[in-house]
């Protein structure tokens, strides 16, 4: 959580909970919906009988994302989100991403604030081996709201907790995935935050303030911001050439941010990444 000048916002406002797929029913009270993601109807999951009964009178029940009330499902909410066929030449891992995002969206629309994503079948193709990670990241991406929306005093997150589970991962593997996915999504949310707002919200100096606040307190990371005009003219003449029109407007004057990560232990390789942020003023 950080202060952005208007109010405090969080780069990851959800509790991410890995759940053992072999004991889903024991976690029923912790969540208020279950989103089942699969290519075909799984053999077992909470609320399966309801989905089977519905599919007997509605052939489309298992062909598109749908909501099914079930006393067996957490919160009485079962969402089934099929990936579709996965054995075609063009059927790649994005099918899991699309199904996960659609399922999460439907769960939130139903009023769920603690959805549990259940990846019911182990992918048969090796190129789909990261289906859980890709699906979970896409589901979380669907929950993202722009920075300027989250900074409004009346804004409240619609989701407080996200659970995820599969039948082909161990508890230890799920816990490791939770750490990796959380780190990736925090990074992506930071990138969306600084690259998405309007030019007034994310002026160069406010951009720098946001980056400094985001990395404050992190070990092995240093943030240096260069704002002095004479220094920029000397060290970054091309930057100043591009920014010559905005030099007369103090809040739109350029600055340079330098992020340095110094890992523990011996350093075997050094990477340099350079880029710029361009805000559309039209």
MOJO-V829669 format. One record per pair of residues at least 24 apart in sequence whose C-alpha atoms are under 10 Angstrom apart, sorted by the first residue. I is the first residue (numbers start at 1). J is the second residue. Records with the same first field share a line. If there is no record, write none. Layout:
BEGIN
I->J  J
END
This chain:
BEGIN
1->213  214
2->210  212  213  214  215  216
3->151  209  210  213  214
4->147  151  206  207  209  210  211  212  213  214
5->151  206  209  210
6->148  151  152  153
7->150  151  152  153
8->150  151  153
9->147  150  151  152
10->147  150  186  189  190  214
11->144  147  182  183  185  186  187  188  189  190  193  214
12->140  144  182  183  185  186  187  189  190
13->144  157  159  160  161  186
14->113  114  140  143  157  158  159  160  161  162  163  182
15->114  159  160  161  162  163  182
16->114  116  140  160  161  162  163  164  175  178  179  181  182
17->116  161  162  163  164  165  174  175  178
18->116  117  162  163  164  165  166  171  172  173  174  175  176  177  178  179
19->116  117  118  163  164  165  166  169  170  171  174  175
20->164  165  166  167  168  169  170  171  172  174  175
21->45  118  119  120  164  165  166  167  168  169  170  171  174
22->165  166  167  168  169  170  171
23->165  167
24->73  74  116  118  165  166
25->72  73  74
27->74  116  163
28->72  73  74  75  76  116
29->73  74  75
30->74  75  114  115  116  161  163
31->73  74  75  77  112  113  114  115  116  161  162  163
32->73  74  75  76  77  78  107  111  112  113  114  115  116  161
33->69  70  73  74  75  76  77  78  79  104  107  108  110  111  112  113  114  115  116  117  163
34->73  74  75  76  77  78  79  80  103  104  107  112  114  115  116  117  118  163  164
35->65  66  67  73  74  77  78  79  80  81  99  100  102  103  104  105  106  107  115  116  117  118  119  120  163  164
36->65  78  79  80  81  82  99  100  103  104  116  117  118  119  120  121  165  166
37->65  79  80  81  82  83  96  97  99  100  102  103  117  118  119  120  121  132  135  166
38->62  80  81  82  83  84  85  95  96  99  100  118  119  120  121  122  123
39->63  81  82  83  84  85  86  95  96  99  119  120  121  122  123
40->82  83  84  85  86  120  121
41->80  82  120  121
42->119  120  121
43->120  121
44->120
45->72  73  78  118  120
46->70  71  72  73  74  76  77  78
47->71  72  73  74  76  77  78  79  80
48->72  73  78  80
50->78
51->78  79  80
64->99  102  103
65->99  100  102  103  104  105  106
66->102  103  106  107
67->103  106  107  109  110
74->112  114  115  116
75->111  112  114  115
77->107  110  111  112  115
78->103  107  110  115  116
79->103  104  105  106  107  110  115  116  117
80->106  107  118
81->106
86->123  124  125  128
87->124  125
91->128
92->125  127  128  131
93->123  125  127  128  129  130  131  132  134  135
94->128  131  134  135  138
95->128  131  134  135
96->123  128  130  131  132  133  134  135  136  138  139
97->131  132  133  134  135  136  137  138  139
98->134  135  138  139
99->135  138  139
100->131  132  134  135  136  137  138  139  140  142
101->135  136  137  138  139  140  141  142  143
102->138  139  142
103->139
104->136  138  139  140  142  143  162
105->139  140  142  143
107->159
108->143  158  159
109->158
111->158  159
112->158  159  160  161
113->157  158  159  160  161  162
114->158  159  160  161  162  163
115->159  160  161  162  163  164
116->161  162  163  164  165
117->162  163  164  165  166
118->163  164  165  166  167
119->164  165  166  167  168
120->165  166  167  168
121->166  167  168
122->166  167  168  169
123->168
132->164  165  166  169  174  177
133->164  174  177  178  180  181
134->181
136->162  163  164  165  177  178  181  182  185
137->181  182  184  185  188
138->185
140->181  182  185  189
141->185  188  189
144->185  188  189  192  193
145->189  192  193
146->189  192  193  194  196  197
147->189  190  192  193  194  195  196  197  201
148->193  196  197  198  201  202
149->197
190->214
194->277  279
195->277  278  279
196->279  280
197->279  280
198->279  280  281  282
199->252  278  279  280  281  282
200->251  252  279  281
202->251  252  279
203->250  251  252  253  254  255  279
204->250  251  252  253  254  255  256  257  277  278  279
205->250  251  252  253  254  255  256  257
206->251  252
207->255  257  277
208->255  256  257  258
211->257  259
212->257  259
215->259
218->261
219->261  262  263  264
220->260  261  262  263  264
221->259  260  261  262  263
222->258  259  260  261  262
223->257  258  259  260  261
224->256  257  258  259  260
225->255  256  257  258  259
226->254  255  256  257  258
227->253  254  255  256  257
228->253  254  255  256
229->253  254  255
232->256
239->276
END
